[in-house]
Amino acid sequence: MAPMNLRSEAAWLVVGAFLMGPVACGKDSSAAPVDSGIADASAGDGGASAPVRTIETRNPFGHTSETENLFADGDFEFTGPSEQPPWHVLGLEGELDLRYDTGARCASGIRCARLAAGSELLGWLATPKSGSIAVSVVAKPASGVCSDVSMRLFDTNDTSRSFDILLASPIPDERGFCHFVGETPNFAGGAPVLFVAIDPSAKGDVLVDDAVALAKGTSSGNARAPDPISSAMANRLARAAAYLRARRFSHLPARVHGSR
């Protein structure tokens, strides 16, 4: 029985040496932590090191916290080729393709509109039958000049009903976005559209995103008279309205008198 016990003890010694090997070999580089190349900031470092990257959580459905948004697609997440797109772009020579930017460059969601200098963005929205409409939109001009962008709500059935959506501040926020806000009367019986104009002299493109229009139960906005516009702007609105009317419900057959 003695040889059997000796062999058993020897076997256990081998197993024990194998298991303890990595611990005993403290200089084995394969067991050392991998150096990430990023120095940890400690209390004695005098402040945190600069971040290497920023990770954001983005909702592919856009600004879903506003469930009553009157815009057909305020975040540009669902706009694409269709017979009745919610957004249109016009240039000096006519219709242009709607270009996009993506990711963290946008204010919300994963897509936003990119507009060139001199272009116009037209976006459909619904209207309540009573009360007023509170509108907010953000724009990010590459120039950093908020006045490169102007916005208004107008009725494509009556372009004299035009209301400015004004800058909340002439200075962009820390992310470079300019905030436009306004409250207008409702357009019951009409067909309201957001009109975004980019100055032809703007240096660089402009991003537009996060368009929100909410029905307000109060009638304070209804007391507002249409804002005066120049003859040049009146011509631009008339051109935009004619363009949109020609494409509105174009897929429907002509309605026969007396039919439903």
N, C-alpha and C positions, 0 to 999 in steps of 0.2 A: 504493500500500500504506500510505502514511502516514496518510490519513484513517481507514482501517480500524483501525490501531493506536490512534489517538487515541480513537476511539469505544469500543474495548475497554477502554482504560485508564479512561475516564470511567465506564463501566459498573461496573468493579470498585470504583472509588471510592464510587459510590452504594451498592453492596452492603456495602462495608466500613463506611460511615457508618451504615447500617441496623443492622448487627450490633453495632457499638460503642455505639449510641445509649443503651441502657439502662444500660450501665456508666458512660458519661460523665455521664448525668443522675443523679447521686447523690442529688439532692433529690426524686426522683420517689417519692411516698408509696406508689404501688402496688408498688414493689419493696422496701419496708421490711418487716421482720418484724411480724407481727400481735401486738399487745399482748394477752396472755391475761387481764390484770388480776390475775394471781397473782404476787406478788413472789417471786423466787428467793432462798432463804436461802444466804448465803455464810458463810465462816469468820468474817467480821467482824460478822455480824449478831447474834451473841450467842445463837444457837440457831435451830432450824428453825421455820418458820412453821406455823401450825395447818393440818392437812389440810382441803381443801375437801370431799372425798368419799373414801370407802373402797370399793374394789372387791374383792369376794370371789368365789371359785370355789365353786359349790354343786353337789353331786351330786344329780340328781333321783331317784336310787334310794336316797338316804339314807345311813345308816351302813354302807357295804358292807365296811368293813374287818373286821367281825365276821360271818364267813360261816356260823357255827353258831348264830346267834341263835334261841332257842326261841320268841320272840314271833312271832305270825302276821304282824304289821306293826308293828315297834317304832318306826318313824319316821313313821307315818301317811301315807306316800306313796301307798299303794295302797288305802286304806280308802275305800269308797264304798257306794252303795246295792247291796245284795245280800241273798240269803236267809240267809247266814251271815257277817255282818260281823265283823271281828276286834275291833272296839271298840264299846262301847255307853255311853250316858250316861243316867243316871237323875237326876230331880229329885224334889222333894217330892210332886209330882202324878203322877209316872210317867216314862215315856220322854221324852227330849229329843233334838233333833237334835244331832249332833256338829258343832261349829263349829271352824273352822280359822283359823290365822294363817299368814303366808307370809314367805319371804325371810329376811333377816338377823335378824329377831326370833326365829327358831327356832334351836335348838342345832345341828341338822344337817339336811341335805337342804333341801327347799323348802317343806315343810308341817309344821305341828305342831298339836296340839289346844289349843283355847281353852275354858276352863271357867269358869262363873260361880260365885259364892259359893253354898254349899249343895248343889252338884251332886256326883255320883259318876261316876267313869270306870271302866269294866270292860273289861279286855283279856285275850283268850285267849292262852295259851301252851302249848307241848308240855312233856312231862316225860320225863326219862330213866328207864329201868327201875331203874337203880342209881346210887349216888353222890348228890351233892347238886346244888343249883342256885344259882349266883351271880347276883344281880340288881343292876342299876344303872339308875336313871331320873333324869332331871333335870326340875325344875319352876321356873318363873319367875313368882312372884307379883308383881302390880303394886304391892302394898303394900311389897314388900321384906322381908316377914316370912316366913321359911321355915316357921315353925310353923303357918301358915295351911293347910298341906298335910300330910296323913298318908297313908301307903301300907302295904299288907300283901298277902301272897300267901295265898290260901285255897282250899280244895277245895270246889267247888260240890256235890259229892256228900256231903260231911261238913264242915259249916262250923265245927266245933270245931277242925279242923286249920287254924289261922290263924297266920301268922308275920309279925311287923312287919318292914318295910323302913325302916330308920332313916336319919336325916340324918347325913351324914359330917361336917358342920359346921353350926352354927346360923346362920352368916353366909353370904349369897350370894357367889358369886365375882365377879370384876370385870365380868362381863357380866350379872350379876343372877340367875344360875341357882343353885338349891339342889340339891345332889347327895344322892340317896338310894341306899344300898347295903345289901345283906344277903345272907346265905347260908342257904338253907332245905333241909330234906330233900326228896328227890324225892317226886312224887305218883303213883307207879306204881299203876295201877288207878283213879286218880281223874281229876278234871278241874280243873286249877288255873287260877286267874284272878288278875290283878293288880287290886286294889281301891284306887282313888285317891279320897280324900275331901277336899273343899274346905270349910273352916270357913264356916258360914253368916254369920259376922260379918266375913269377909275383905273388905277394902276394894279392890275392883277384881277383874278377872279373873286367871286363872292359866294360863300356858302349860305344857304337858307335852310332852316330846319325848325322843327317844333312849333308848327302853326296850330294854335288853339283858338277856337271860337265857342263861347258858351252863351246860352240863352239866359238873360237876366230877368227875373220876375218883375223888377221895377221898371218904370217907364221914364227914368231920368234921361236915358240916352235918346229917347224919342223927341225930346224938346230940342235936340241939336239940329241946326239948319245945315244943309249941304255946304261944304267948304268951297270957296271960290277957287277956280282953276284958270290957268292961262289958256290962250287959244291953242298953243302947241300941245298942252296936255289934253285939252278937249279933243283934238284931232287924234291923239294916241289912244284915248279911251274909245273913241268912235271906231277906230280901226280894229281894236281888240274885241269890242262888242260884236262887230260885224263878222269877224273871224269865228268867234264862239257860236254865234247864232247859226251860222252856216253849217256847223258841225254838231249842233245839239239835236239829239234824237234822230240823227240822220238814218238810223237803221229801221225806223218805224214807218209803216205805210201811211199815206195821206189819210186823214180821218174823214169819213163820209158824214155829211150832215145828218143828225138824228141818231147816229150810232153811238155806242158806248165803248 
